[in-house]
Amino acid sequence: MSASKAQLISDEEGLLFRLLRQLDLAPEVSSQRAIASALGVSLGRLNAQLRAAAEAGFIKISEREGPDRRQRFAYALTSRGAAEKNRLTDRFLARKLAEYDALHAELTGTSSNLVPIKHRTELMQNNLAPIPELYVSYDSAQKLKVEAADLVSHDLSPRQICDLELLMNGGFNPLKGFLGEEDYNGVVENMRLADGTLWPMPITLDVKKDFADSIEIGQDIALRDQEGVILGTMTVTDKYVPNKSNEAEKVFGADDQAHPAVYYLHNQAGEVYLGGPVTGIQQPVHYDFRARRDTPNELRAYFRKLGWRRVVAFQTRNPLHRAHQELTFRAAKDAQANLLIHPVVGMTKPGDVDHFTRVRCYEAVLDKYPASTTTMSLLPLAMRMAGPREAVWHGLIRKNYGCTHLIVGRDHAGPGKNSAGEDFYGPYDAQDLFREHMEEMGIEMVDFKHMVYVQERAQYEPNDEIEDKDNVTILNISGTELRRRLQEGLEIPEWFSFPEVVEELRKTKPPRSQQGFTVFFTGLSGSGKSTIANALMVKLMEMGGRPVTLLDGDVVRKHLSSELGFSKEHRDLNIKRIGYVASEITKNGGIAICAPIAPYTATRRAVREMIEQYGAFAEVHVATSLEECERRDRKGLYKLAREGKIKEFTGISDPYEVPENAELVVETENVDVDNCAHQVILKLESMGLIAAQ
């Protein structure tokens, strides 16, 4: 290609970039003469550029009413135009950097030492400089809302809302949208985007197959929150079916559904991924802790105002106790940096303390830090619990938020035990992978030290630095032990935690005997679930103290799910409805007794996770044999199923997946109902959910 032709292409791209930028920054300027003057081009060239941009779908031209014929057209950036503006911004900055580097070499004889870039973020070597966002200007956003109202819409899941917020505000910089297939494959296989940029976590827009089938490549879609508010738009450039087992193996280390993210991948995520650039219209609305929610640029501006040049971030999804305070003090001192407590308030591991309680705990602890050295901000991240990859991901995110250091803990972001009862990741795998990529990432790691309390010296010290271990008393309370003490109302010593933190935890986690809980019976039709559940309800009501609600399968079918059939999809939906109602009862301190068939392991697990956010879940498998159930067959259902008159009948033409880890297994053959109910009562006593009789 000749130099003159290359220059012509560059000039045309430059003009398009300036036009799109002008319409984004000043959409109210609708006179062609004014636009041409702002761009420094003739009216003829502007008209040609406007026609080309409109044909490409970058701008929308509409007629205006009014006497002034010079302003009879209105011009607005489309979502595709906003995405193209972001792409051209990258190219413009890259070209300008190359020109600067060449000039620097000509004048000084040496390179500028600035890293060649493929993305804007790599220019931001200074942690205080602004980083790019994907939002359009306020005026353009108002026009885009109107345009997006006519687009096909996708209702985002809670995890997708977290991802979209961090895409739009720059937290996931350098990503410009949900990953296309080429970028996705690169991230899964070697933690790099197609252009070689380090990025360890697939950020994908998973959708159901029927929705994907209705979408064409090149189509714009509106992205809405769960209340229908349009947060942004996406131009679909890719539509692909992922190999989820391969994703699980490569990203999470094993295709094991004991891992919460792998379980999500196989049981909750849609079958098809859509990829493409995102245009931000507005951020998700948060009504809680609004003063604590900062975007990357807001935090960078805060650091800039205070003159914080070195900032160490503390990643946490748990309440802070005295050991954490000592750890963060030491980390800030070692790094000679100010401290950012940056807790995750998006999605964490099922069973974690809710973020409302955690933030109240953090605020109580914040007073223990010198105000001039420490601040706290909330991170709306949906964690994947991906261990080593997650640590690198957290580092890149914290760099975007203006941090220069990150504390990386032992088994950082580990999900716990796998199906074989072993840890998913080694204790220092995350630190090793972070250290391997630290220089490229541009953020330093501060090793997490295991802090223990030395009674004789009345202070916390790193366990591996105590030289006189044989002569001192070392105290520590594990997370499991802390939960036990909270559940049983036992003392939590002041050397371990702050009284203010313990008080907040006790508000949310009263002793188990005062908490709401759910007893979830599962078993074949005719196994005796409903009969035992009724007997249990009477016994619990006799004890008193908490309201008891029975959610029997047949009753729920009649009053809550009367429109549902008996396909797998409808049966799953019925069970999830029961789970939702039970979770609300549990959250509000009541006892829910559920007695559906619930034949599928994945659905029972989803219900367990729903309920365990608020209280205990006791699964009771009523293990009556199929032969005995058929013998009882009071409703004649098995007979009809054997004759083929009932399709997809559990135990006959559809499987029943036997629970592997139920809290209790009850045999009903040759055992009376009262005895079965009493077995459940004894189990609830052993779990601390009711007082011993």
C-alpha positions in Angstrom: 0.0 0.0 0.0 1.4 3.4 -0.9 2.2 6.0 1.7 -0.4 8.4 0.3 -3.1 5.8 0.3 -2.3 4.9 3.9 -2.4 8.5 4.9 -5.8 8.9 3.2 -7.2 6.0 5.2 -5.7 7.5 8.4 -7.2 10.9 7.6 -10.7 9.4 6.9 -10.5 7.5 10.2 -9.4 10.6 12.0 -12.3 12.6 10.6 -14.8 9.9 11.6 -13.3 9.8 15.1 -13.6 13.6 15.4 -17.2 13.5 14.1 -18.3 10.8 16.5 -16.6 12.6 19.4 -18.2 15.9 18.5 -21.7 14.3 18.3 -21.1 12.6 21.7 -19.7 15.7 23.5 -22.1 18.3 21.9 -25.2 16.5 20.5 -27.1 19.7 20.8 -25.1 21.3 17.9 -27.3 20.3 15.0 -26.3 22.9 12.4 -24.2 21.4 9.7 -22.3 24.6 9.4 -21.5 24.6 13.1 -20.4 20.9 13.0 -18.2 21.6 9.9 -16.6 24.6 11.7 -15.9 22.5 14.8 -14.3 19.8 12.7 -12.5 22.2 10.3 -13.8 20.7 7.1 -16.0 21.9 4.2 -19.7 21.4 4.1 -19.3 19.0 1.2 -16.8 16.8 3.0 -19.0 16.9 6.1 -22.1 15.8 4.2 -20.1 12.9 2.6 -18.9 11.8 6.1 -22.4 12.1 7.6 -23.9 9.9 4.9 -21.1 7.3 5.3 -21.5 7.3 9.1 -25.3 6.9 8.8 -25.0 4.0 6.3 -22.6 2.3 8.7 -25.1 2.7 11.5 -22.9 5.0 13.6 -25.2 7.9 13.7 -29.0 8.5 13.4 -30.2 11.4 11.3 -33.7 12.7 11.9 -35.7 15.7 10.7 -36.4 18.6 13.1 -39.3 21.0 13.0 -38.5 24.7 12.9 -38.2 27.7 10.7 -34.4 27.6 10.4 -33.6 25.3 7.4 -29.9 25.3 8.4 -31.0 23.2 11.5 -33.6 21.0 10.0 -31.6 17.8 10.8 -30.7 16.4 14.2 -27.8 14.0 14.6 -27.4 11.4 17.4 -24.7 8.8 18.1 -26.1 5.2 18.0 -24.8 2.5 20.4 -22.7 1.2 17.5 -21.3 4.6 16.9 -20.4 4.9 20.6 -18.5 1.6 20.4 -16.7 2.7 17.2 -15.7 5.9 18.9 -14.1 3.9 21.7 -12.3 1.7 19.1 -11.0 4.7 17.2 -9.9 6.4 20.4 -7.6 3.4 21.0 -6.1 3.7 17.5 -5.7 7.5 17.8 -3.8 7.2 21.1 -1.6 4.4 19.7 -0.7 6.5 16.7 0.0 9.6 18.8 2.2 7.5 21.1 4.2 6.2 18.1 4.6 9.7 16.8 5.8 10.9 20.2 8.3 8.0 20.4 9.7 8.8 17.0 10.1 12.5 17.9 11.7 11.6 21.2 14.2 9.4 19.4 14.9 12.1 16.8 15.6 14.8 19.4 17.4 12.8 22.1 18.7 9.7 20.2 17.0 7.4 22.7 13.6 5.7 23.0 10.9 7.3 25.2 10.7 3.9 27.1 6.9 4.1 26.9 5.4 0.7 26.3 3.9 0.2 22.8 0.2 -0.1 23.3 -2.7 -2.0 21.9 -5.1 -0.7 24.5 -5.5 2.7 26.1 -5.0 1.4 29.6 -1.4 0.6 29.0 -0.8 4.4 28.7 -2.0 4.7 32.3 1.3 3.9 34.0 0.5 6.5 36.6 -2.0 5.1 39.1 -3.5 8.6 39.5 -4.3 9.4 35.8 -7.9 8.9 34.6 -8.7 5.6 32.8 -11.3 5.2 30.0 -14.9 4.3 30.7 -17.5 3.0 28.3 -20.2 5.5 29.2 -21.3 8.1 26.6 -22.0 11.6 27.7 -25.1 12.5 29.6 -26.9 14.1 26.6 -26.0 11.1 24.4 -27.2 8.7 27.0 -30.6 10.4 27.1 -31.0 9.9 23.3 -29.6 6.4 23.5 -32.2 5.4 26.1 -34.9 6.4 23.6 -33.3 4.5 20.8 -32.6 1.4 23.0 -36.2 1.2 24.1 -37.0 -0.2 20.6 -34.1 -2.8 20.7 -34.4 -6.5 21.6 -33.7 -6.7 25.3 -31.7 -9.1 27.5 -32.5 -9.1 31.2 -29.3 -9.4 33.0 -28.6 -11.9 35.8 -27.2 -10.6 39.1 -23.7 -11.8 38.0 -24.0 -10.1 34.6 -25.1 -6.8 36.2 -21.9 -6.9 38.3 -19.8 -7.7 35.2 -21.5 -4.9 33.2 -20.9 -2.3 35.9 -17.2 -3.0 36.0 -17.0 -3.1 32.2 -18.7 0.3 31.9 -16.8 2.1 34.7 -13.4 0.9 33.7 -12.9 -1.7 36.4 -12.4 -4.4 33.7 -10.2 -2.2 31.5 -8.9 -3.0 28.9 -12.1 -4.9 28.0 -14.5 -3.0 25.8 -17.4 -5.5 26.2 -18.3 -9.1 26.7 -15.7 -11.4 25.1 -16.0 -12.6 21.5 -15.1 -16.2 20.7 -11.5 -15.5 19.8 -10.8 -13.5 23.0 -12.7 -16.1 25.0 -10.6 -19.0 23.6 -7.4 -17.0 24.4 -8.4 -16.3 27.9 -9.5 -19.8 28.7 -6.4 -21.5 27.1 -3.6 -19.1 28.1 -5.1 -16.2 30.1 -4.6 -13.8 27.2 -6.9 -11.9 24.9 -6.5 -12.5 21.2 -4.0 -9.5 20.9 -1.8 -11.0 23.7 -3.0 -8.8 26.6 -3.0 -10.5 29.9 -6.6 -11.3 31.2 -7.3 -14.4 33.2 -11.1 -14.5 33.6 -13.7 -15.1 30.8 -16.2 -12.2 31.0 -19.1 -13.6 29.0 -22.7 -12.8 28.3 -24.4 -16.2 28.6 -28.0 -16.4 27.2 -30.5 -19.1 26.6 -30.4 -20.8 23.2 -33.9 -19.6 22.1 -32.8 -16.0 22.8 -29.5 -16.5 20.9 -31.4 -17.9 17.9 -33.5 -14.7 17.7 -30.3 -12.5 17.5 -28.3 -11.8 14.3 -24.6 -10.9 14.2 -24.3 -7.2 13.9 -27.6 -6.6 15.8 -27.7 -4.2 18.8 -29.4 -5.3 22.0 -30.4 -3.5 25.1 -29.0 -4.7 28.4 -31.5 -4.3 31.3 -31.4 -4.8 35.0 -33.9 -7.0 36.8 -36.4 -4.1 37.1 -36.2 -3.4 33.3 -33.9 -0.3 33.5 -31.7 0.0 30.4 -28.1 0.1 31.6 -26.3 -0.1 28.3 -26.4 -1.6 24.8 -24.2 -4.2 23.1 -23.5 -4.7 19.4 -23.4 -8.5 18.9 -20.2 -9.4 17.0 -20.0 -13.0 18.1 -22.4 -15.9 19.0 -20.9 -19.2 20.0 -21.5 -22.3 22.1 -18.6 -22.8 24.6 -17.1 -26.0 25.7 -18.1 -25.6 29.4 -16.2 -28.6 30.6 -13.0 -27.2 29.0 -13.7 -23.8 30.6 -14.1 -25.4 34.0 -10.8 -27.4 33.6 -8.7 -24.5 32.4 -10.1 -21.6 34.4 -11.1 -23.4 37.7 -8.7 -26.3 37.6 -11.3 -29.1 37.5 -14.7 -29.9 36.0 -16.0 -30.5 39.6 -19.5 -29.2 40.5 -18.4 -28.9 44.1 -16.8 -25.6 42.9 -19.5 -22.9 43.0 -18.4 -21.3 39.7 -18.4 -24.7 37.9 -21.8 -25.5 39.3 -23.0 -22.1 38.0 -21.4 -22.8 34.6 -23.3 -26.1 34.1 -26.6 -25.4 35.9 -27.3 -21.7 35.7 -25.4 -20.1 32.8 -27.1 -20.0 29.4 -26.0 -22.4 26.6 -24.8 -19.7 24.2 -22.4 -16.8 24.7 -22.8 -13.5 23.0 -19.8 -11.2 22.5 -19.4 -7.6 21.4 -18.6 -4.0 22.5 -20.7 -2.4 25.2 -21.9 1.2 25.3 -22.7 2.4 28.8 -25.9 4.5 29.4 -26.1 4.5 33.1 -24.6 2.6 36.1 -26.8 0.2 38.1 -28.7 1.8 40.9 -27.5 1.1 44.4 -29.5 2.3 47.3 -27.1 0.9 50.0 -23.9 2.5 51.2 -23.9 5.0 48.3 -21.1 7.1 49.8 -18.8 4.1 49.8 -19.3 3.1 46.2 -16.5 4.7 44.0 -15.7 4.1 40.4 -12.1 3.6 39.4 -11.8 7.2 38.3 -13.4 8.5 41.5 -10.9 6.6 43.6 -8.0 7.8 41.4 -9.2 11.3 41.8 -9.5 10.8 45.6 -5.9 9.5 45.7 -4.8 12.3 43.5 -6.4 14.9 45.8 -4.7 13.4 48.9 -1.4 12.9 47.2 -1.4 9.1 47.7 1.3 7.8 45.4 1.4 4.2 46.8 -1.8 2.5 47.7 -2.1 -1.1 49.0 -5.5 -2.8 48.6 -6.9 -5.4 51.0 -9.3 -7.8 49.2 -11.8 -9.2 51.6 -15.2 -11.0 51.5 -15.3 -11.7 55.3 -15.7 -9.5 58.4 -12.4 -8.0 59.7 -11.1 -9.1 63.1 -8.0 -8.0 65.1 -5.6 -10.3 63.1 -6.7 -8.6 59.9 -6.1 -5.2 61.3 -2.6 -6.1 62.4 -2.0 -7.7 58.9 -3.1 -4.6 57.1 -1.1 -2.3 59.4 2.0 -4.4 58.6 1.3 -4.6 54.8 0.9 -0.8 54.6 4.1 -0.4 56.5 6.1 -2.9 54.4 4.9 -1.3 51.2 5.3 2.2 52.6 1.8 2.8 51.2 -1.6 4.1 52.2 -4.3 1.4 52.8 -7.5 0.8 50.8 -9.9 -1.6 52.4 -11.7 -2.8 49.3 -14.3 -5.5 50.2 -16.4 -7.3 47.5 -20.1 -6.5 47.7 -21.2 -8.2 44.5 -21.5 -12.0 44.6 -19.3 -14.1 46.8 -19.3 -17.7 47.9 -22.7 -19.2 49.0 -22.9 -19.2 52.7 -20.8 -16.0 53.2 -22.0 -13.3 55.6 -24.2 -10.9 53.7 -22.6 -7.7 52.5 -24.9 -5.5 54.6 -23.6 -7.0 57.8 -20.0 -7.1 56.5 -20.0 -3.4 55.6 -21.3 -2.5 59.0 -18.5 -4.5 60.5 -15.9 -2.8 58.2 -17.2 0.6 59.2 -16.9 -0.3 62.9 -13.3 -1.4 62.3 -12.4 1.6 60.2 -12.4 3.9 63.2 -9.5 1.8 64.5 -7.3 3.0 61.6 -5.6 6.5 61.4 -8.0 8.5 59.2 -5.2 10.1 57.1 -3.7 6.7 56.1 -6.7 4.5 55.3 -10.0 4.6 53.3 -12.6 2.1 52.4 -14.5 1.6 49.1 -16.9 -1.1 48.0 -16.2 -3.3 44.9 -19.3 -4.6 43.0 -17.5 -7.7 41.8 -19.1 -11.1 41.2 -16.3 -13.4 42.5 -15.6 -16.7 40.7 -13.5 -18.2 43.6 -11.0 -19.2 40.9 -7.9 -19.2 43.2 -4.7 -18.4 41.3 -6.5 -16.9 38.2 -8.7 -14.9 40.5 -5.7 -13.4 42.3 -4.3 -12.2 39.0 -7.7 -10.9 38.1 -8.0 -9.0 41.4 -4.6 -7.5 40.8 -5.6 -6.1 37.4 -8.9 -4.8 38.8 -7.1 -3.1 41.7 -4.6 -1.5 39.3 -7.6 0.0 37.4 -8.8 1.4 40.7 -5.5 3.2 41.2 -3.7 0.8 43.6 0.0 0.0 43.4 0.0 -3.0 45.7 -2.4 -5.9 46.6 -2.4 -8.1 49.6 -2.6 -11.7 48.3 -3.6 -14.3 51.0 -3.0 -17.9 51.6 -5.4 -19.9 49.3 -6.6 -16.5 47.9 -10.2 -16.7 46.7 -10.3 -20.5 47.2 -13.7 -22.2 47.2 -12.9 -24.8 49.8 -13.0 -28.6 49.3 -13.6 -30.5 46.1 -15.7 -33.6 45.7 -12.9 -35.7 47.1 -12.7 -33.6 50.3 -9.4 -31.9 49.2 -8.6 -28.2 48.7 -9.2 -27.1 45.1 -5.9 -25.1 45.1 -2.6 -25.3 46.9 -2.2 -22.8 49.7 0.4 -20.7 47.8 -0.7 -21.3 44.2 -2.3 -17.9 43.9 0.8 -16.1 45.2 3.0 -18.0 42.8 0.9 -17.2 39.7 0.6 -13.5 40.8 4.3 -13.3 41.3 4.9 -14.8 37.8 2.9 -12.0 36.1 3.5 -9.2 38.6 5.9 -7.1 36.4 3.6 -7.3 33.4 0.6 -6.4 35.5 2.2 -3.3 37.0 1.0 -3.9 40.5 3.0 -5.5 43.3 2.0 -8.3 45.7 2.2 -8.1 49.5 2.3 -11.6 50.9 -0.4 -12.5 53.4 1.1 -13.5 56.7 -0.8 -15.9 59.0 -1.2 -13.8 62.2 -1.6 -15.5 65.6 -2.1 -14.1 69.1 0.8 -14.5 71.5 -0.8 -14.4 75.0 2.3 -13.6 77.0 3.1 -10.5 74.8 -0.6 -9.6 74.3 -0.1 -9.0 70.6 -0.5 -10.5 67.1 2.6 -11.7 65.4 3.3 -13.5 62.1 3.3 -17.2 62.9 6.4 -18.0 60.9 8.4 -15.2 62.7 7.8 -16.4 66.3 11.2 -17.9 67.4 10.2 -18.9 70.9 7.1 -20.9 70.1 7.9 -23.6 72.7 7.9 -20.9 75.5 4.8 -18.9 74.6 1.0 -19.6 74.3 -0.2 -19.1 70.8 -4.0 -18.5 70.4 -6.1 -18.6 67.3 -9.8 -19.1 66.4 -10.6 -20.6 63.0 -13.5 -19.5 60.9 -15.3 -22.8 61.7 -14.8 -22.2 65.4 -16.0 -18.6 65.2 -19.2 -19.8 63.4 -19.8 -22.4 66.1 -19.4 -19.9 68.9 -21.8 -17.5 67.2 -24.3 -20.3 66.6 -24.2 -21.5 70.2 -24.1 -18.0 71.7 -20.7 -18.6 73.3 -18.1 -16.0 74.2 -15.9 -14.5 71.6 -12.8 -13.1 73.3 -11.7 -9.5 72.8 -8.2 -10.5 71.8 -9.8 -12.2 68.7 -12.3 -9.5 67.5 -13.6 -6.1 68.2 -16.8 -5.9 70.4 -18.4 -3.8 67.7 -17.9 -6.5 65.1 -19.1 -9.3 67.4 -22.2 -7.2 68.1 -23.0 -6.8 64.4 -22.5 -10.5 63.8 -24.7 -11.5 66.6 -27.5 -9.3 65.2 -27.4 -11.2 62.0 -26.4 -14.6 63.4 -28.3 -15.2 66.6 -27.8 -18.6 68.3 -29.1 -21.4 66.1 -31.9 -22.2 68.4 -33.3 -18.7 67.6 -32.8 -18.7 63.9 -35.2 -19.6 61.1 -34.5 -22.9 59.3 -35.9 -25.2 56.6 -36.5 -28.9 56.7 -36.6 -30.2 53.1 -38.0 -33.7 52.6 -37.3 -35.4 49.3 -38.3 -38.8 48.0 -40.4 -40.7 45.6 -44.1 -40.2 45.2 -45.8 -42.2 47.9 -42.7 -42.5 50.1 -44.4 -40.8 53.0 -42.9 -37.3 52.8 -46.1 -35.5 53.3 -47.2 -37.7 56.2 -44.0 -37.3 58.1 -43.9 -33.5 57.3 -47.4 -33.1 58.8 -46.3 -35.0 62.0 -43.2 -32.9 62.3 -45.2 -29.7 61.9 -47.5 -30.6 64.7 -44.5 -31.5 67.0 -42.7 -28.2 66.3 -45.9 -26.2 66.8 -46.4 -28.0 70.1 -42.9 -26.8 71.2 -43.8 -23.2 70.2 -41.4 -20.3 69.9 -41.3 -19.9 66.1 -44.0 -19.9 63.4 -44.1 -23.1 61.3 -45.2 -23.3 57.7 -45.7 -26.5 55.7 -45.1 -26.3 51.9 -46.4 -29.6 50.8 -45.8 -30.5 47.1 -49.5 -31.1 46.2 -50.6 -28.0 48.1 -48.0 -25.8 46.4 -49.0 -27.3 43.0 -52.5 -26.2 43.6 -51.9 -22.7 45.0 -48.5 -21.5 43.7 -47.8 -23.5 40.6 -51.2 -24.4 39.1 -50.1 -23.3 35.6 -47.1 -25.6 35.5 -46.9 -29.0 33.8 -44.6 -31.8 34.7 -41.7 -31.3 32.2 -38.2 -31.2 33.8 -38.2 -27.4 33.3 -41.5 -26.9 35.0 -40.7 -29.3 37.9 -37.4 -27.4 38.5 -39.3 -24.1 38.5 -41.9 -25.5 41.0 -39.1 -26.6 43.3 -37.3 -23.2 43.0 -40.6 -21.5 43.9 -40.9 -23.6 47.0 -37.2 -22.8 47.8 -37.8 -19.1 47.4 -40.8 -19.1 49.8 -38.9 -21.2 52.3 -36.0 -18.8 52.1 -38.2 -15.9 53.0 -39.7 -17.8 55.9 -36.2 -18.7 57.1 -34.9 -15.2 56.7 -37.7 -13.9 58.9 -37.1 -16.4 61.7 -39.7 -19.0 60.9 -39.5 -22.7 60.2 -40.3 -23.9 56.7 -41.1 -27.6 56.1 -41.0 -28.6 52.4 -42.2 -31.9 51.1 -41.8 -32.1 47.3 -40.4 -35.0 45.3 -37.4 -32.8 44.1 -35.8 -35.5 42.0 -32.8 -33.6 40.7 -29.6 -33.0 42.6 -28.8 -29.6 40.9 -32.2 -28.2 41.8 -32.0 -29.3 45.4 -28.5 -27.7 45.6 -29.9 -24.4 44.2 -32.6 -24.4 46.9 -30.1 -25.2 49.6 -27.9 -22.2 48.5 -31.0 -20.0 48.4 -31.9 -20.8 52.0 -28.5 -21.1 53.6 -28.0 -17.3 53.0 -30.5 -16.9 55.9 -30.4 -20.0 58.1 -29.9 -23.7 58.3 -31.1 -26.2 55.7 -31.8 -29.8 56.8 -32.3 -32.2 53.9 -34.2 -35.3 54.8 -34.2 -38.2 52.3 -37.3 -40.4 52.8 -35.7 -43.5 51.3 -38.7 -45.7 50.7 -38.1 -48.2 47.9 -39.8 -47.9 44.5 -41.4 -51.3 45.1 -43.0 -50.1 48.4 -44.1 -46.8 46.9 -45.8 -48.8 44.0 -47.4 -51.1 46.6 -48.9 -48.1 48.5 -49.9 -46.1 45.3 -53.0 -44.6 46.9 -53.5 -42.3 44.0 -53.0 -44.9 41.3 -50.3 -42.8 39.7 -47.7 -45.6 39.3 -50.3 -47.8 37.5 -51.0 -45.0 35.1 -47.3 -44.3 34.6 -46.6 -48.0 33.9 -49.4 -47.9 31.3 -47.8 -44.9 29.6 -50.7 -42.6 30.5 -48.4 -40.3 32.6 -45.3 -39.1 30.9 -42.0 -38.3 32.7 -43.1 -39.9 36.0 -40.3 -39.9 38.6 -39.0 -43.4 39.2 -40.7 -44.9 36.1 -39.9 -42.9 33.0 -37.8 -40.2 34.7 -34.9 -40.6 37.1 -34.8 -39.8 40.8 -31.3 -38.7 41.8 -30.7 -40.1 45.3 -29.2 -37.4 47.7 -25.6 -38.3 48.6 -25.1 -35.9 51.5 -28.5 -35.5 53.1 -28.5 -34.5 56.8 -30.8 -37.4 57.5 -32.0 -40.5 55.8 -35.3 -41.9 57.0 -36.6 -45.5 56.3 -40.4 -45.7 56.4 -41.0 -49.4 55.8 -42.1 -51.1 59.0 -41.5 -47.9 60.9 -44.5 -45.8 62.2 -44.8 -42.1 61.3 -44.3 -40.8 64.8 -41.0 -42.6 65.0 -39.9 -41.1 61.7 -40.9 -37.6 62.8 -39.0 -38.1 66.1 -35.9 -39.0 64.2 -36.1 -35.6 62.5 -36.6 -33.9 65.8 -33.5 -35.5 67.2 -31.5 -34.4 64.1 -32.7 -30.8 64.6 -31.6 -31.0 68.2 -28.2 -32.3 67.3 -27.8 -29.4 64.8 -28.7 -26.9 67.6 -31.8 -25.7 65.8 -34.2 -26.6 68.6 -33.6 -27.0 72.3 -33.4 -30.6 73.6 -36.7 -31.8 75.0 
